[in-house]
């Protein structure tokens, strides 16, 4: 499990223990969630950082790329890794990003089984 999967798992345990307890295989769920997060961070990083400006020095580039990575991670953390937002644990809201991810993972699993 990568760092994003671990971060999500800890956040879910703390903020949404009921939802966390309903996950049948937390290790697998958060491993896959972390992999998806890594892919999204990598894609966003390139979009946010943009092309190298002409005359950009090494330290300027490192700073620009680090800032882009931090911003991409923050976006993905909010959209994908956060547990569902709820006012009441009994009335948990299903985060649309998580639901889309779960549906995507189910489709991937079906395709793998067909191979």
ZITANOR-V966238 format. One record per backbone hydrogen bond with DSSP energy under -0.5 kcal/mol. CO is the residue of the C=O (numbers start at 1). NH is the residue of the N-H. Records with the same first field share a line. If there is no record, write none. Layout:
BEGIN
CO: NH, NH
END
This chain:
BEGIN
2: 6
3: 7
4: 8
5: 9
6: 10
7: 11
8: 12
9: 13
10: 14
11: 15
12: 16
16: 20
17: 21
18: 22
19: 22
20: 23
22: 24
25: 29
26: 30
27: 31
28: 32
29: 33
30: 34
31: 35
32: 36
33: 37
34: 38
35: 39
36: 40
37: 41
38: 42
39: 43
40: 44
41: 45
42: 46
43: 47
44: 48
45: 49
46: 50
53: 56
57: 61
58: 62
59: 63
60: 64
61: 65
62: 66
63: 67
64: 68
65: 69
66: 70
67: 71
68: 72
69: 73
70: 74
71: 75
72: 76
73: 77
74: 78
75: 79
76: 80, 81
77: 82
88: 91
89: 92
93: 95
95: 99
96: 100
97: 101
98: 102
99: 103
100: 104
101: 105
102: 106
103: 107
104: 108
105: 109
106: 110
107: 111
108: 112
109: 113
110: 114
111: 115
112: 115
END
